[in-house]
Amino acid sequence: MGIVIPDSALGSMAYGINAGEKYLLNKLKAALPEDCLIWHNIDLPNHYQPDIVAYLPRFGVIIFEVKDWVKRSHPLEDIESVQR
């Protein structure tokens, strides 16, 4: 299991996290080995704050920007054409 920082990001009272971010954090925590670190909303230089940053010692760093998109929230009437 990966290590999520802060660990409160997965709690029921987590602040500033949407459902998509929480879903991805849970999946990464379960799938990655224990030497991997996963940060939520870490502050980086130049005022950049990615949703999730994962550090995998054998591979490097992965930065995620999660878009919590659901079909019912999209303004297009013909949403089926977008999914193809």
C-alpha positions in Angstrom: 0.0 0.0 0.0 1.2 3.5 -0.9 1.5 6.2 1.7 -1.0 9.1 1.3 0.1 12.5 2.6 -1.8 13.9 4.4 -3.5 10.8 5.5 -6.6 12.9 6.4 -7.3 13.3 2.7 -9.0 9.9 2.8 -11.0 10.6 6.0 -14.7 11.4 6.1 -14.0 15.0 7.1 -11.4 15.6 4.3 -11.3 19.3 3.2 -10.9 20.4 -0.4 -11.1 17.0 -2.1 -13.7 16.0 -4.6 -15.1 12.5 -5.3 -12.7 11.9 -8.3 -9.6 12.8 -6.3 -10.7 10.7 -3.4 -11.4 7.8 -5.8 -7.9 8.1 -7.4 -6.2 8.4 -4.0 -7.9 5.2 -2.8 -6.9 3.3 -6.0 -3.3 4.5 -5.9 -3.0 3.7 -2.2 -4.3 0.2 -2.8 -2.3 -0.5 -5.9 1.2 1.0 -5.2 3.8 -0.6 -3.0 4.6 0.8 0.5 7.7 2.6 -0.7 5.5 5.0 -2.8 4.4 8.4 -1.6 1.2 10.0 -2.7 0.5 13.7 -1.9 -2.8 15.5 -2.2 -2.8 19.2 -3.0 1.0 19.7 -2.5 2.4 23.2 -3.0 5.0 23.4 -5.8 7.0 26.3 -7.1 5.2 29.1 -9.0 2.0 28.7 -7.2 1.3 25.3 -8.8 -0.9 22.9 -6.8 -1.6 19.7 -8.6 -4.4 17.5 -7.3 -2.2 14.4 -6.7 1.5 13.8 -7.0 2.8 10.2 -6.7 6.5 9.4 -6.2 7.5 5.9 -7.3 11.1 5.3 -6.3 11.8 3.0 -9.2 10.1 5.1 -11.9 9.9 8.8 -10.8 7.1 11.2 -10.3 3.6 11.3 -11.7 1.4 14.4 -11.5 -2.4 14.1 -11.7 -4.9 16.8 -12.4 -8.3 15.1 -11.7 -11.4 16.3 -13.5 -14.4 15.1 -11.7 -16.5 14.8 -14.8 -19.9 13.0 -14.8 -22.2 12.6 -17.8 -25.1 14.6 -16.2 -22.9 17.7 -15.7 -21.8 18.1 -19.3 -23.6 20.9 -21.2 -23.8 19.1 -24.5 -27.1 17.5 -25.5 -25.5 14.7 -27.6 -23.1 13.4 -24.9 -22.8 10.0 -26.6 -20.7 11.5 -29.4 -18.2 12.9 -26.9 -17.6 9.5 -25.3 -16.4 7.9 -28.6 
